[in-house]
Amino acid sequence: MGQSKFDRQVEETAEALAFGIGRFLSGRPMDGVRKTNATFWHPGTRVLPKAEAPVRRSAYRPGWQRAALRLSGLAATGSAGYWALGEEERRDTTLTTVRGLIDDPAPLAAAVQTGGITAVSAAAVGGAVYGLATRRRREFTREWLIPLHEAISVPLGIPELTDPRRYLHVPRNFADDDAEIRIDVPTHMRFNEDLVADLVKKKLALENVSFTWRRAGADTHLTVKKRQTPPKMLRLSDPGVREILAKMPESAPLIGLGSGRRKVSVDLDADSPHVLISAGTGGGKSTILRTICCQFIHNGAHAYVLDFKRISHTWARGVPGVTYCRDIADIHDALIRLAQEGRRRLALAEQFEDDVLEREPWRVGPRLVILLEEVNATPQLKWYWAKIRESGDPKTSPAVDALGQILFMGRQVRLHVLLVAQSATARAIGGPEMRENFATRILVRYTLNAWRMLVPEVSPIPMPSDHNGRVQVVTRGRAQETQVLNLSNAEARAWAMSGTPTERTTGSPAQHPPHTPAPTTADPLADAHSNTPAAPAPLTPATAPGPVAVDTSSGAPTAKPTPPAALAAAPAAEPDDAAVGLRTAQQNHLPGITLAALRWARANDPDFPAPVGKRGAEFLYHPGDLKRWARNRPRAAEGGTDFGR
């Protein structure tokens, strides 16, 4: 006689219950379907091909761990029940309490409300703490592990639903020199090893690495290590470094050494006239600038240190060939004068034949290096101009316009900007078109967003290193990992001042025509804070007044005298006791001081002369009083504008 439907259901239920108890106690999946290759003793590394849904993390645990967790939970539940049943007095008290709550539920509601708020608050705080603690791990998994898994899972024959962390053992500091990457691969080894190695190299942006395959036995894996790395530290005292520094070309200062001790430099005459340095706080921006700038000064260039922070480059104060500007008024005036000098050099360069400046670049003047610290502080220039500008003046800061003009000038004028920014956005620099003038960019401790913003043409993005002094020098669409030369303040100062008179010129004296003296390291621009004219220099193609003509026989420009009619047309200066406006006094009596500097001093210098009258809205002054104030105001040391205000 066949079984009834009820009997079959009873047997099926009993069988399912028995299997469920067995799976529960043995640590097997409760639905009986294995989703990973985990065994009772060994954890899983990948999802099995038949898995069709996302796999929980517990499925990768070995069976004994799952069984231990289940039995521990069961034991804890049983102990709690036994403890509750064995306490008769507590039960009686509980019953009494329950009856009281039924009669008056208000205390229960208040307790539930308080407990609920406490539990929700604790859960929120715990979730926030956990989220912050695991944020870097999640970002690393999203940015590096998942893309690598998606690239190599198909060649390796690994199901796509596999958790990448189960077989990709990539440390977060895998860009460090001594880091080691391990990738567990299937034991069947039926895949193209060269393809897998190439994909790993591309997705992790690795260079100069070695691949070691373990093929024997059950533990098959791939190990990736760096083969050639930059030096861990680079100092001037290291063997051979001083000799390398001394042999670097005048236009190509040494930045540091790359893998295999390869020299990394930037040629401002061939590669890029300007350099952009992007780094966060503590990234070593001042060290990079110090290393590059002192080499230029050593070879005869004149440096303008525009230091908003006032203390970033103390090594350069008092160094011959350095103009140090730390006040906003000094920086404002220096940028305007540098732009004027650049325009003068452009006009002079137009008079030469095409190949003259290629052979003799010093003809336009000495090399000028502008070190601009923290370009994100340029809003100070705008605020300063808004404070001193008067009716009729342009709304845009002339200093910001001057910086833009300098950046757009070609390498022939020999004006070079070394610009630093924590966040080199287009807004901070003055627009995307101005940022494109920096063909060489140095990035350190960068974010992925900063890399995509500044050098999107370089892909894949190398992992930023936390190693001190380790940077990425990007030029011509290629990134080079570099260990920056770390010069101390004393070493940078000594190197800047160590050039001999022959070395401290922009060209060899033997190369200069007899009628043209070699350029010197004196400040080529007039002192913006002195009413005393600069000492007259010999008439050279770079300093001769008036129109410049070209001698076709030699290719050298010759100076034409100023026509007498032009001299007769020049207005005569007013007497010192006349009452004139500030603009007229600046033009006729104080040509060495900009109008912006006079306006700033009028608002901030207590010793500035008082006005003697007023014409409409314009204040009037005696030129003699202004000259006396200019003579007695604090003066900088030679070669600088550091007033110690």
Secondary structure per residue as TSV (DSSP state, phi and psi in degrees):
chain	resnum	aa	ss	phi	psi
A	1	M	-	360.0	129.1
A	2	G	-	-69.3	158.9
A	3	Q	-	-72.9	146.8
A	4	S	-	-78.0	167.5
A	5	K	H	-62.9	-36.5
A	6	F	H	-65.7	-41.8
A	7	D	H	-64.0	-40.4
A	8	R	H	-64.5	-39.5
A	9	Q	H	-64.4	-38.5
A	10	V	H	-64.2	-43.9
A	11	E	H	-65.4	-42.1
A	12	E	H	-65.0	-39.4
A	13	T	H	-66.1	-42.5
A	14	A	H	-64.4	-40.2
A	15	E	H	-65.4	-43.7
A	16	A	H	-64.0	-38.9
A	17	L	H	-65.2	-40.6
A	18	A	H	-64.9	-45.7
A	19	F	H	-62.5	-39.0
A	20	G	H	-63.9	-42.1
A	21	I	H	-64.2	-40.9
A	22	G	H	-64.0	-43.6
A	23	R	H	-65.8	-37.3
A	24	F	H	-64.7	-44.1
A	25	L	H	-76.2	-27.8
A	26	S	H	-92.0	-4.8
A	27	G	T	80.0	15.6
A	28	R	-	-85.5	162.2
A	29	P	-	-57.9	139.1
A	30	M	T	-68.1	-26.0
A	31	D	T	-88.4	-0.6
A	32	G	S	79.1	3.9
A	33	V	-	-109.0	119.3
A	34	R	-	-75.8	130.1
A	35	K	-	-107.8	-18.3
A	36	T	B	-130.6	175.4
A	37	N	S	-88.8	21.0
A	38	A	-	-69.8	142.8
A	39	T	-	-113.2	-172.3
A	40	F	S	-67.5	-34.3
A	41	W	S	-104.3	-23.0
A	42	H	S	-115.9	139.7
A	43	P	-	-72.5	161.1
A	44	G	-	-84.5	152.4
A	45	T	-	-117.4	-21.2
A	46	R	S	-153.4	160.5
A	47	V	B	-79.2	144.1
A	48	L	-	-75.0	151.5
A	49	P	T	-58.7	-27.2
A	50	K	T	-79.6	-5.8
A	51	A	-	-70.7	132.1
A	52	E	-	-118.9	-5.6
A	53	A	S	-129.0	161.0
A	54	P	-	-54.4	137.6
A	55	V	-	-98.0	133.8
A	56	R	-	-71.3	155.9
A	57	R	G	-64.0	-31.1
A	58	S	G	-65.4	-21.2
A	59	A	G	-67.8	-19.8
A	60	Y	G	-85.0	-9.9
A	61	R	S	-72.9	149.8
A	62	P	-	-67.0	157.3
A	63	G	H	-59.5	-37.9
A	64	W	H	-66.0	-32.8
A	65	Q	H	-69.2	-41.9
A	66	R	H	-64.1	-41.5
A	67	A	H	-63.7	-41.3
A	68	A	H	-64.0	-41.3
A	69	L	H	-65.3	-41.3
A	70	R	H	-66.7	-45.2
A	71	L	H	-66.3	-35.8
A	72	S	H	-64.5	-42.2
A	73	G	H	-64.3	-41.0
A	74	L	H	-64.3	-41.8
A	75	A	H	-65.0	-40.6
A	76	A	H	-64.0	-39.8
A	77	T	H	-65.7	-42.9
A	78	G	H	-65.3	-39.6
A	79	S	H	-63.6	-40.9
A	80	A	H	-64.4	-40.3
A	81	G	H	-66.8	-42.8
A	82	Y	H	-62.5	-40.9
A	83	W	H	-64.2	-38.8
A	84	A	H	-69.2	-40.8
A	85	L	H	-73.1	-27.4
A	86	G	T	-83.5	-1.5
A	87	E	-	-112.8	90.8
A	88	E	H	-68.9	-41.0
A	89	E	H	-63.1	-40.1
A	90	R	H	-64.4	-37.0
A	91	R	H	-65.8	-42.1
A	92	D	H	-62.5	-42.8
A	93	T	H	-61.6	-40.2
A	94	T	H	-63.9	-42.7
A	95	L	H	-62.6	-41.9
A	96	T	H	-61.7	-41.3
A	97	T	H	-64.6	-40.0
A	98	V	H	-64.1	-43.3
A	99	R	H	-61.5	-39.5
A	100	G	H	-64.5	-37.7
A	101	L	H	-69.6	-31.3
A	102	I	H	-66.6	-39.4
A	103	D	H	-71.4	-36.9
A	104	D	-	-135.8	90.1
A	105	P	-	-77.8	-2.1
A	106	A	H	-60.6	-46.2
A	107	P	H	-59.8	-38.3
A	108	L	H	-63.3	-43.6
A	109	A	H	-62.7	-41.6
A	110	A	H	-64.6	-40.7
A	111	A	H	-65.5	-42.7
A	112	V	H	-62.7	-41.9
A	113	Q	H	-62.8	-46.9
A	114	T	H	-63.9	-44.8
A	115	G	H	-64.1	-38.6
A	116	G	H	-64.0	-43.0
A	117	I	H	-63.3	-41.3
A	118	T	H	-64.1	-43.9
A	119	A	H	-64.8	-43.7
A	120	V	H	-63.7	-41.6
A	121	S	H	-63.6	-44.0
A	122	A	H	-63.3	-40.5
A	123	A	H	-65.1	-39.9
A	124	A	H	-65.4	-45.3
A	125	V	H	-64.2	-44.7
A	126	G	H	-61.8	-41.5
A	127	G	H	-64.0	-39.9
A	128	A	H	-65.7	-43.2
A	129	V	H	-63.4	-44.0
A	130	Y	H	-63.4	-40.3
A	131	G	H	-63.5	-41.8
A	132	L	H	-68.3	-37.8
A	133	A	H	-68.6	-29.9
A	134	T	T	-106.5	9.9
A	135	R	H	-62.9	-47.7
A	136	R	H	-63.7	-37.0
A	137	R	H	-65.9	-40.5
A	138	R	H	-66.5	-42.3
A	139	E	H	-63.0	-41.4
A	140	F	H	-63.7	-41.8
A	141	T	I	-63.7	-42.5
A	142	R	I	-69.4	-39.8
A	143	E	I	-85.7	-26.7
A	144	W	I	-123.8	-51.0
A	145	L	I	-69.3	-48.0
A	146	I	H	-63.0	-45.8
A	147	P	H	-60.5	-38.6
A	148	L	H	-65.9	-41.5
A	149	H	H	-61.6	-43.6
A	150	E	H	-64.9	-27.1
A	151	A	H	-80.8	-39.5
A	152	I	H	-105.8	-6.0
A	153	S	H	-65.1	-39.5
A	154	V	H	-69.4	-49.1
A	155	P	H	-59.4	-34.3
A	156	L	H	-81.1	-14.3
A	157	G	T	76.6	30.4
A	158	I	-	-99.7	131.2
A	159	P	-	-55.5	144.1
A	160	E	T	-66.9	-26.8
A	161	L	T	-76.4	-2.2
A	162	T	S	-65.8	137.7
A	163	D	-	-67.3	120.9
A	164	P	G	-58.8	-29.8
A	165	R	G	-70.6	-9.7
A	166	R	G	-81.6	-22.3
A	167	Y	T	-132.9	-11.1
A	168	L	E	-101.5	105.0
A	169	H	E	-102.1	82.4
A	170	V	-	-113.7	113.6
A	171	P	-	-69.8	153.4
A	172	R	T	-64.6	-24.3
A	173	N	T	-100.4	37.4
A	174	F	T	-65.0	-12.2
A	175	A	T	-80.2	-10.7
A	176	D	S	-69.4	160.6
A	177	D	T	-65.2	-37.5
A	178	D	T	-99.5	12.6
A	179	A	-	-73.3	152.4
A	180	E	E	-131.9	131.3
A	181	I	E	-108.5	132.6
A	182	R	E	-125.9	132.0
A	183	I	E	-126.0	116.5
A	184	D	E	-76.2	129.3
A	185	V	-	-117.8	156.8
A	186	P	-	-60.0	148.0
A	187	T	T	-71.7	-20.1
A	188	H	T	-71.2	-21.4
A	189	M	-	57.2	27.4
A	190	R	-	-92.3	65.1
A	191	F	S	-151.0	165.4
A	192	N	-	-85.4	109.9
A	193	E	H	-65.0	-40.4
A	194	D	H	-63.6	-39.0
A	195	L	H	-64.9	-44.9
A	196	V	H	-62.7	-45.2
A	197	A	H	-62.1	-40.6
A	198	D	H	-65.5	-40.1
A	199	L	H	-66.0	-40.3
A	200	V	H	-62.5	-42.6
A	201	K	H	-63.9	-40.3
A	202	K	H	-74.3	-44.6
A	203	K	H	-70.6	-28.4
A	204	L	T	-99.8	4.1
A	205	A	T	52.9	53.5
A	206	L	-	-100.3	145.6
A	207	E	-	-133.9	146.6
A	208	N	S	53.9	54.5
A	209	V	E	-118.2	157.3
A	210	S	E	-112.0	144.5
A	211	F	E	-114.7	123.8
A	212	T	E	-117.8	121.4
A	213	W	E	-103.1	132.3
A	214	R	E	-107.6	112.4
A	215	R	-	-105.9	-21.7
A	216	A	S	-81.6	146.9
A	217	G	S	74.6	-164.4
A	218	A	S	-87.2	-21.6
A	219	D	-	-90.9	77.4
A	220	T	-	-95.4	128.5
A	221	H	E	-157.5	169.5
A	222	L	E	-119.3	133.0
A	223	T	E	-116.1	131.2
A	224	V	E	-120.2	127.3
A	225	K	E	-135.8	156.7
A	226	K	E	-72.8	137.7
A	227	R	S	-95.5	-48.7
A	228	Q	S	-124.0	127.4
A	229	T	-	-126.5	153.5
A	230	P	-	-64.3	160.5
A	231	P	-	-61.0	146.9
A	232	K	S	-68.0	-29.3
A	233	M	-	-149.0	142.5
A	234	L	-	-132.0	114.7
A	235	R	B	-124.1	162.8
A	236	L	T	-66.2	-26.9
A	237	S	T	-79.8	-8.2
A	238	D	S	-66.9	149.9
A	239	P	T	-58.8	128.9
A	240	G	T	84.4	-11.4
A	241	V	H	-69.7	-43.0
A	242	R	H	-61.9	-39.0
A	243	E	H	-66.4	-40.0
A	244	I	H	-62.7	-42.4
A	245	L	H	-64.0	-38.6
A	246	A	H	-70.5	-24.5
A	247	K	H	-93.9	-2.8
A	248	M	S	-68.0	141.6
A	249	P	-	-60.3	155.6
A	250	E	T	-62.1	-33.2
A	251	S	T	-92.9	-2.4
A	252	A	S	-130.5	80.5
A	253	P	-	-68.6	152.4
A	254	L	E	-76.4	130.3
A	255	I	E	-93.1	-44.3
A	256	G	E	176.0	-162.5
A	257	L	E	-119.3	139.5
A	258	G	-	-97.5	-159.3
A	259	S	G	-64.2	142.5
A	260	G	G	68.1	22.0
A	261	R	G	56.7	37.9
A	262	R	-	-80.1	132.3
A	263	K	E	-68.7	133.2
A	264	V	E	-119.4	121.4
A	265	S	E	-144.4	173.6
A	266	V	-	-129.4	124.6
A	267	D	-	-92.2	108.3
A	268	L	T	-71.9	-14.8
A	269	D	T	-93.0	-22.5
A	270	A	T	-112.9	-37.9
A	271	D	T	-94.7	-57.6
A	272	S	-	-157.0	131.1
A	273	P	S	-74.4	-15.6
A	274	H	-	-132.4	156.0
A	275	V	E	-130.0	132.6
A	276	L	E	-110.1	130.4
A	277	I	E	-117.6	119.6
A	278	S	E	-115.8	121.1
A	279	A	E	-159.3	150.0
A	280	G	-	-80.2	179.7
A	281	T	T	-62.0	132.6
A	282	G	T	80.3	10.6
A	283	G	S	-83.1	-4.9
A	284	G	-	90.9	29.6
A	285	K	H	-62.2	-45.1
A	286	S	H	-64.6	-33.7
A	287	T	H	-65.1	-43.2
A	288	I	H	-63.3	-46.2
A	289	L	H	-62.9	-42.1
A	290	R	H	-61.2	-42.0
A	291	T	H	-65.7	-43.2
A	292	I	H	-74.1	-44.2
A	293	C	H	-68.1	-40.9
A	294	C	H	-65.3	-28.3
A	295	Q	H	-70.0	-38.7
A	296	F	H	-63.4	-44.2
A	297	I	H	-64.0	-39.1
A	298	H	H	-57.7	-34.6
A	299	N	T	-95.8	13.1
A	300	G	T	103.6	1.2
A	301	A	-	-77.0	159.6
A	302	H	E	-105.0	131.5
A	303	A	E	-110.7	135.9
A	304	Y	E	-109.4	110.5
A	305	V	E	-96.2	105.8
A	306	L	E	-100.5	93.5
A	307	D	E	-108.1	99.0
A	308	F	S	-64.6	-32.6
A	309	K	S	-77.0	-17.9
A	310	R	S	77.4	-18.7
A	311	I	S	-129.5	9.6
A	312	S	T	-76.2	-26.5
A	313	H	T	-134.6	57.6
A	314	T	G	-64.8	-21.4
A	315	W	G	-62.4	-25.7
A	316	A	G	-88.9	-8.4
A	317	R	T	-70.0	127.0
A	318	G	T	81.3	-0.9
A	319	V	-	-75.6	128.5
A	320	P	T	-57.9	135.4
A	321	G	T	91.6	10.5
A	322	V	E	-125.6	130.1
A	323	T	E	-108.3	112.4
A	324	Y	E	-101.4	117.7
A	325	C	E	-117.9	122.7
A	326	R	-	-124.1	-18.8
A	327	D	S	-88.2	149.7
A	328	I	H	-62.4	-34.2
A	329	A	H	-66.4	-41.3
A	330	D	H	-63.6	-43.2
A	331	I	H	-65.2	-41.5
A	332	H	H	-58.1	-49.7
A	333	D	H	-68.0	-38.3
A	334	A	H	-63.0	-42.3
A	335	L	H	-63.6	-40.1
A	336	I	H	-64.8	-43.9
A	337	R	H	-67.5	-36.0
A	338	L	H	-66.9	-39.1
A	339	A	H	-64.4	-39.2
A	340	Q	H	-63.1	-41.2
A	341	E	H	-64.3	-39.2
A	342	G	H	-62.9	-41.1
A	343	R	H	-65.6	-37.2
A	344	R	H	-63.4	-40.6
A	345	R	H	-69.0	-35.6
A	346	L	H	-62.8	-43.5
A	347	A	H	-63.8	-37.1
A	348	L	H	-68.9	-39.8
A	349	A	H	-64.4	-27.4
A	350	E	T	-66.5	-20.9
A	351	Q	T	-83.2	-12.0
A	352	F	S	-92.3	158.2
A	353	E	-	-71.2	166.6
A	354	D	T	-60.2	-39.4
A	355	D	T	-97.2	0.5
A	356	V	H	-66.4	-48.6
A	357	L	H	-70.6	-22.9
A	358	E	H	-68.1	-38.6
A	359	R	H	-82.8	-37.0
A	360	E	-	-132.0	71.8
A	361	P	G	-64.6	-21.8
A	362	W	G	-66.9	-10.0
A	363	R	G	-64.2	-27.6
A	364	V	G	-80.9	-12.8
A	365	G	-	131.5	172.8
A	366	P	S	-67.3	157.6
A	367	R	-	-68.4	133.3
A	368	L	E	-115.3	122.6
A	369	V	E	-110.5	123.6
A	370	I	E	-108.1	110.9
A	371	L	E	-97.5	107.1
A	372	L	E	-107.0	107.0
A	373	E	E	-86.0	126.7
A	374	E	-	61.4	76.0
A	375	V	G	-65.3	-19.8
A	376	N	G	-66.8	-9.6
A	377	A	G	-90.4	4.1
A	378	T	T	-59.1	-25.0
A	379	P	H	-54.4	-24.1
A	380	Q	H	-62.5	-35.3
A	381	L	H	-63.7	-39.2
A	382	K	H	-67.7	-41.8
A	383	W	H	-66.0	-39.7
A	384	Y	H	-62.2	-44.1
A	385	W	H	-66.7	-38.8
A	386	A	H	-62.8	-26.4
A	387	K	H	-80.6	-34.0
A	388	I	H	-103.7	-13.7
A	389	R	-	-68.2	151.2
A	390	E	-	-121.3	175.6
A	391	S	T	-60.0	131.7
A	392	G	T	97.6	-17.8
A	393	D	S	-77.1	151.6
A	394	P	-	-64.9	151.4
A	395	K	S	-74.8	-32.6
A	396	T	S	-77.2	137.4
A	397	S	-	-61.3	125.7
A	398	P	H	-64.8	-25.3
A	399	A	H	-69.7	-40.6
A	400	V	H	-65.5	-41.2
A	401	D	H	-62.3	-38.8
A	402	A	H	-63.3	-41.0
A	403	L	H	-61.1	-42.7
A	404	G	H	-61.7	-39.8
A	405	Q	H	-64.2	-40.6
A	406	I	H	-63.7	-40.7
A	407	L	H	-66.2	-30.1
A	408	F	H	-86.1	-8.1
A	409	M	S	-75.1	144.8
A	410	G	-	-75.6	175.2
A	411	R	G	-70.1	-15.2
A	412	Q	G	-66.0	-27.6
A	413	V	G	-81.3	-8.7
A	414	R	-	61.4	38.1
A	415	L	E	-110.6	122.6
A	416	H	E	-127.8	133.6
A	417	V	E	-108.5	124.6
A	418	L	E	-104.9	103.5
A	419	L	E	-111.0	136.7
A	420	V	E	-118.2	138.9
A	421	A	E	-150.4	136.6
A	422	Q	S	-72.1	-36.9
A	423	S	S	-136.5	98.4
A	424	A	-	-81.9	61.1
A	425	T	-	-74.1	161.6
A	426	A	H	-62.0	-34.4
A	427	R	H	-67.1	-39.5
A	428	A	H	-68.5	-37.0
A	429	I	H	-85.5	-23.7
A	430	G	T	119.8	7.7
A	431	G	-	132.8	154.7
A	432	P	H	-64.2	-29.8
A	433	E	H	-69.1	-31.0
A	434	M	H	-73.3	-34.1
A	435	R	H	-67.7	-26.8
A	436	E	T	-71.6	-10.9
A	437	N	T	-74.6	-10.0
A	438	F	-	-97.4	93.0
A	439	A	-	-76.9	-20.4
A	440	T	E	-111.7	126.8
A	441	R	E	-133.3	132.2
A	442	I	E	-111.4	121.4
A	443	L	E	-118.0	135.9
A	444	V	E	-142.7	135.7
A	445	R	S	50.1	48.3
A	446	Y	-	-87.6	158.5
A	447	T	-	-95.3	165.8
A	448	L	H	-63.9	-35.5
A	449	N	H	-65.3	-40.6
A	450	A	H	-64.1	-39.3
A	451	W	H	-65.0	-46.0
A	452	R	H	-64.5	-29.3
A	453	M	H	-76.9	-39.3
A	454	L	H	-94.0	-40.6
A	455	V	-	-133.2	63.0
A	456	P	T	-66.6	-17.3
A	457	E	T	-75.6	-13.9
A	458	V	S	-98.0	114.5
A	459	S	-	-144.7	142.7
A	460	P	S	-75.4	163.9
A	461	I	-	-79.7	121.4
A	462	P	-	-68.9	148.1
A	463	M	-	-68.0	127.2
A	464	P	-	-65.7	143.4
A	465	S	-	-103.4	143.3
A	466	D	-	-89.0	1.1
A	467	H	S	-67.5	130.8
A	468	N	T	-62.4	128.5
A	469	G	T	84.6	2.2
A	470	R	E	-93.3	120.3
A	471	V	E	-130.7	169.8
A	472	Q	E	-115.3	118.2
A	473	V	E	-98.9	114.4
A	474	V	E	-108.6	120.3
A	475	T	E	-150.8	142.4
A	476	R	T	56.2	35.9
A	477	G	T	73.7	18.7
A	478	R	E	-134.7	136.5
A	479	A	E	-101.5	133.0
A	480	Q	E	-120.3	121.4
A	481	E	E	-70.9	127.0
A	482	T	E	-136.9	139.6
A	483	Q	E	-96.2	115.2
A	484	V	E	-71.1	140.8
A	485	L	-	-66.7	122.6
A	486	N	B	-99.6	99.5
A	487	L	-	-97.9	131.9
A	488	S	-	-72.2	169.3
A	489	N	H	-58.5	-42.7
A	490	A	H	-66.8	-41.2
A	491	E	H	-66.6	-42.3
A	492	A	H	-63.7	-41.5
A	493	R	H	-64.5	-43.9
A	494	A	H	-65.1	-39.4
A	495	W	H	-69.3	-38.2
A	496	A	H	-63.8	-33.2
A	497	M	T	-96.1	1.9
A	498	S	-	-89.0	-7.1
A	499	G	-	-68.1	136.6
A	500	T	-	-74.1	164.8
A	501	P	T	-54.1	-35.5
A	502	T	T	-70.1	-40.8
A	503	E	T	-74.0	-25.1
A	504	R	T	-84.5	17.6
A	505	T	S	-111.8	159.9
A	506	T	S	-86.0	1.4
A	507	G	S	-161.2	153.4
A	508	S	-	-67.4	139.5
A	509	P	G	-58.5	-29.0
A	510	A	G	-66.9	-23.4
A	511	Q	G	-84.9	-14.0
A	512	H	S	-84.8	140.6
A	513	P	-	-61.6	154.4
A	514	P	T	-57.9	-30.7
A	515	H	T	-87.9	-1.0
A	516	T	S	-118.5	109.9
A	517	P	-	-69.0	152.4
A	518	A	-	-65.4	142.9
A	519	P	-	-62.0	150.1
A	520	T	-	-114.1	177.2
A	521	T	S	-95.1	7.0
A	522	A	S	-65.5	155.2
A	523	D	-	-58.5	116.5
A	524	P	S	-73.9	-10.7
A	525	L	S	-105.0	152.6
A	526	A	-	-65.6	150.8
A	527	D	-	-70.1	116.9
A	528	A	T	-71.2	-8.4
A	529	H	T	-117.9	25.1
A	530	S	-	-132.0	140.4
A	531	N	S	-93.0	4.5
A	532	T	S	-93.3	124.9
A	533	P	-	-61.2	149.7
A	534	A	-	-66.2	154.4
A	535	A	-	-60.5	136.3
A	536	P	-	-65.0	131.5
A	537	A	-	-96.0	157.0
A	538	P	-	-59.8	146.3
A	539	L	-	-70.3	111.6
A	540	T	-	-125.8	170.4
A	541	P	T	-56.4	-24.4
A	542	A	T	-88.1	-16.4
A	543	T	T	-124.0	-5.7
A	544	A	-	-66.5	135.7
A	545	P	-	-80.5	167.6
A	546	G	S	77.4	-179.5
A	547	P	-	-60.0	150.6
A	548	V	E	-115.3	128.5
A	549	A	E	-110.2	160.8
A	550	V	E	-109.6	129.0
A	551	D	-	-81.5	109.4
A	552	T	T	-65.6	-19.9
A	553	S	T	-76.4	-34.6
A	554	S	T	-114.2	-14.3
A	555	G	-	80.0	2.0
A	556	A	-	-96.7	142.5
A	557	P	E	-75.6	149.6
A	558	T	E	-121.7	143.8
A	559	A	E	-83.2	138.8
A	560	K	-	-103.1	136.2
A	561	P	-	-67.8	153.2
A	562	T	-	-69.7	131.1
A	563	P	-	-60.4	146.0
A	564	P	H	-60.8	-33.2
A	565	A	H	-61.2	-38.0
A	566	A	H	-66.4	-38.1
A	567	L	H	-66.8	-36.8
A	568	A	H	-68.9	-29.3
A	569	A	H	-77.9	-13.7
A	570	A	S	-66.8	132.2
A	571	P	-	-71.1	145.5
A	572	A	-	-80.7	143.1
A	573	A	-	-73.3	148.0
A	574	E	-	-72.2	158.2
A	575	P	-	-66.3	162.3
A	576	D	T	-66.8	-21.5
A	577	D	T	-97.9	9.5
A	578	A	S	-76.3	158.2
A	579	A	-	-102.2	111.1
A	580	V	E	-129.2	161.4
A	581	G	E	-76.5	166.1
A	582	L	H	-64.5	-37.8
A	583	R	H	-66.0	-43.7
A	584	T	H	-65.0	-40.4
A	585	A	H	-63.4	-38.5
A	586	Q	H	-67.1	-41.1
A	587	Q	H	-71.0	-39.0
A	588	N	H	-100.1	-22.3
A	589	H	T	-124.3	-28.0
A	590	L	-	-127.8	61.6
A	591	P	T	-67.4	-18.4
A	592	G	T	-82.3	-6.9
A	593	I	S	-117.4	130.5
A	594	T	-	-73.5	157.0
A	595	L	H	-62.9	-35.3
A	596	A	H	-63.2	-39.7
A	597	A	H	-65.8	-38.8
A	598	L	H	-63.9	-42.2
A	599	R	H	-66.1	-38.8
A	600	W	H	-64.9	-42.5
A	601	A	H	-66.1	-36.8
A	602	R	H	-60.3	-34.1
A	603	A	H	-88.3	-20.7
A	604	N	H	-124.1	-22.0
A	605	D	-	-92.3	115.9
A	606	P	T	-66.7	-19.9
A	607	D	T	-88.2	0.7
A	608	F	S	-67.2	137.7
A	609	P	-	-59.3	148.9
A	610	A	-	-81.2	149.0
A	611	P	-	-66.9	149.0
A	612	V	-	-103.0	-4.1
A	613	G	E	-177.4	-173.8
A	614	K	E	-150.7	133.6
A	615	R	E	-118.6	101.2
A	616	G	T	66.4	-121.5
A	617	A	T	-95.2	1.1
A	618	E	E	-98.7	131.3
A	619	F	E	-81.2	146.0
A	620	L	E	-113.1	146.3
A	621	Y	E	-136.9	156.4
A	622	H	-	-82.3	125.6
A	623	P	H	-56.5	-34.1
A	624	G	H	-63.2	-39.0
A	625	D	H	-64.3	-40.7
A	626	L	H	-66.7	-38.3
A	627	K	H	-66.2	-41.0
A	628	R	H	-63.9	-40.8
A	629	W	H	-63.4	-41.0
A	630	A	H	-65.8	-35.9
A	631	R	H	-70.1	-33.4
A	632	N	H	-95.9	-6.1
A	633	R	S	-70.4	158.6
A	634	P	-	-57.8	136.5
A	635	R	-	-113.1	148.4
A	636	A	-	-83.1	163.6
A	637	A	-	-67.7	162.8
A	638	E	T	-61.3	131.7
A	639	G	T	87.5	6.0
A	640	G	-	-148.9	172.4
A	641	T	-	-128.1	35.9
A	642	D	-	-88.8	100.9
A	643	F	-	-89.8	-9.6
A	644	G	-	66.7	33.6
A	645	R	-	-67.3	360.0
